[in-house]
Amino acid sequence: MSDSQLFASQFVAALQNFGVKSFYLAPGARSQALAIAANQLAKAGLIDLTVRLDERSMGFMALGRALGDEYPVALITTSGTAVANLHPAVLEAHHAGVPMILLTADRPAKLRGRGANQTTIQNGIFAEAVRDCIDVDASADPRLVAKRAVELAVGAEARPGPVQVNIQFAEPLSSSQPSALDFVTNPELVQRANHLGELDVVVSEHAVVVAGAGAGTAASDFAKAARLPLLAEPSSGARVQGSITNYIAKLFELSAEVSQVFVFGKPTLSRAVLSLLRNTEYWVQKPSNYEGFDVFDRAQGFADRLVPIGQGSADWSDRWESEPEKSDRATLVSKVWDATSGDDRLLFGASELIRVAERAVEGKDLNVFASRGLAGIDGTVSTALGLAQAGNQVRAIIGDLTLLHDASGLNRSGLGELNVQLVVGNDHGGAIFSHLEMAQLLERPDFELLFTTPQAVNLEALANSYGWQYIRTTPGDLDQQLYRQGFVLIDCAL
Ligand SMILES: Cc1ncc(C[n+]2csc(CCOP(=O)(O)OP(=O)(O)O)c2C)c(N)n1
């Protein structure tokens, strides 16, 4: 019997015992004991195991799954660059507070720095971006390590986020015994900490509530209780009925009159909101997942929960009534927004389209997601697939560069049937850059070469190679395409 296998079987069973049910694996030799153990539990129906080729894309898929499951997911990689490929997803998970447990297989510590094949500095590779890096060998107590990893990931002590367990596997790397099934016990969920630092805040007549990423219904509840205009980003989780549709347009008119702002979550989308915060007193309710917001270093107060004392005036709220933006992009995002309901999930990529949605979509109770931890255009296709694995129909609104950045994420191999629509606003490159001053200063060909970067890729052929349905349409005709099942790439010309 191999010590590596004994540890791996006990450890994977312990993770399952502490409620981890979604496992991701990319193939490799050093991690074989973990792979074998996870497969034993998967075959017994105790966990879900997804095998992906590319660790970068797997990292984002696991991130999407963790967003949907609202519980830590586990990722298994071999040693070397395989580990480094998780870094983009780890950074997003760190900033957005998404629980993930990275099981990175390593060689025994004595072989590090001696030229052993596929051996690098894995211990500490993610620096401050992981809640901890637990570096162990097979002599560690697998149950204690698993418990600690799950606790840190769910945020039992602080903010949820990624945790690395770097495991030094010595040869023999695996054996047929013992099976992980021998160590299975009844699942026991680990709870996250409940911080409850409250702060009473006196509401002034001309106050507003700003809801950024991670705000959730705390923001809309506060706005309702304090009778204040609610300026909620589309992916804030607070853009419910009654929120202001086109607050960006209204801010041009009313920002000078705003006397006080209550910030929930991490607002990142628009300059108009940031400039409001630069010039106005603000209080911050710390989001439970995302980092707390204070980019101007002048918050008047922070709390886990802001408690309003008093209310804004009804007059003031009425003055924020606004007209949604009308444009092709607005039609695209509104149609997808309107088609989404109930348990469906909507994912926004980091592009011009989420900014248009900020000015166009009506408040509605929806499950909306966006990777606003770092607002990368990487990994969005994979994130959508991971969300779909967590269940229900997923629609992702993404730009063409965002699609192409994660083209390898389209790989459906081994995924079974999922309902995912990628709605691509195809404007041949990055429209978001048209807001840069450079767009006026540079000659058009130079601007395209350096910033817009249109790509010469045939999306239909791409979709076909990966086995996706492909539909070419326009914003006007988009609604007819939004109820298709399966893996659907909707190429919507802008
Ligand atoms: C990994 C990463 N690289 C680069 C960027 C910078 N960036 C922000 S938006 C964008 C272009 C987005 O283009 P597209 O997806 O086509 O959307 P559009 O703005 O045209 O709607 C780029 C390159 C980023 N956010 N993330």
The ligand as an SDF file (V2000), in Angstrom:
LIG
                    3D

 26 27  0  0  0  0  0  0  0  0999 V2000
   -7.3300   39.2770  -18.8680 C   0  0  0  0  0  0  0  0  0  0  0  0
   -7.6220   40.6750  -19.3180 C   0  0  0  0  0  0  0  0  0  0  0  0
   -6.8840   41.2180  -20.3080 N   0  0  0  0  0  0  0  0  0  0  0  0
   -7.1430   42.4730  -20.7540 C   0  0  0  0  0  0  0  0  0  0  0  0
   -8.1490   43.2040  -20.1820 C   0  0  0  0  0  0  0  0  0  0  0  0
   -8.4170   44.6180  -20.6730 C   0  0  0  0  0  0  0  0  0  0  0  0
   -9.7090   44.6760  -21.3590 N   0  0  0  0  0  0  0  0  0  0  0  0
  -10.8050   45.1610  -20.7680 C   0  0  0  0  0  0  0  0  0  0  0  0
  -12.1400   45.1310  -21.7340 S   0  0  0  0  0  0  0  0  0  0  0  0
  -11.2610   44.5210  -23.0270 C   0  0  0  0  0  0  0  0  0  0  0  0
  -11.8910   44.3060  -24.3710 C   0  0  0  0  0  0  0  0  0  0  0  0
  -13.2400   43.6880  -24.2920 C   0  0  0  0  0  0  0  0  0  0  0  0
  -13.6810   43.4700  -25.6060 O   0  0  0  0  0  0  0  0  0  0  0  0
  -14.9470   42.5970  -25.9130 P   0  0  0  0  0  0  0  0  0  0  0  0
  -14.9430   41.3900  -25.0850 O   0  0  0  0  0  0  0  0  0  0  0  0
  -15.0410   42.3750  -27.3850 O   0  0  0  0  0  0  0  0  0  0  0  0
  -16.1470   43.5020  -25.3900 O   0  0  0  0  0  0  0  0  0  0  0  0
  -16.6900   44.9260  -25.8870 P   0  0  0  0  0  0  0  0  0  0  0  0
  -16.0300   45.9550  -25.0350 O   0  0  0  0  0  0  0  0  0  0  0  0
  -16.4040   45.0880  -27.3550 O   0  0  0  0  0  0  0  0  0  0  0  0
  -18.1570   44.8660  -25.6030 O   0  0  0  0  0  0  0  0  0  0  0  0
   -9.9340   44.3060  -22.6690 C   0  0  0  0  0  0  0  0  0  0  0  0
   -8.9010   43.7450  -23.5630 C   0  0  0  0  0  0  0  0  0  0  0  0
   -8.8950   42.6150  -19.1470 C   0  0  0  0  0  0  0  0  0  0  0  0
   -9.9090   43.2300  -18.5420 N   0  0  0  0  0  0  0  0  0  0  0  0
   -8.6250   41.3430  -18.7590 N   0  0  0  0  0  0  0  0  0  0  0  0
  1  2  1  0
  2  3  1  0
  2 26  2  0
  3  4  2  0
  4  5  1  0
  5  6  1  0
  5 24  2  0
  6  7  1  0
  7  8  2  0
  7 22  1  0
  8  9  1  0
  9 10  1  0
 10 11  1  0
 10 22  2  0
 11 12  1  0
 12 13  1  0
 13 14  1  0
 14 15  2  0
 14 16  1  0
 14 17  1  0
 17 18  1  0
 18 19  2  0
 18 20  1  0
 18 21  1  0
 22 23  1  0
 24 25  1  0
 24 26  1  0
M  CHG  1   7   1
M  END
$$$$
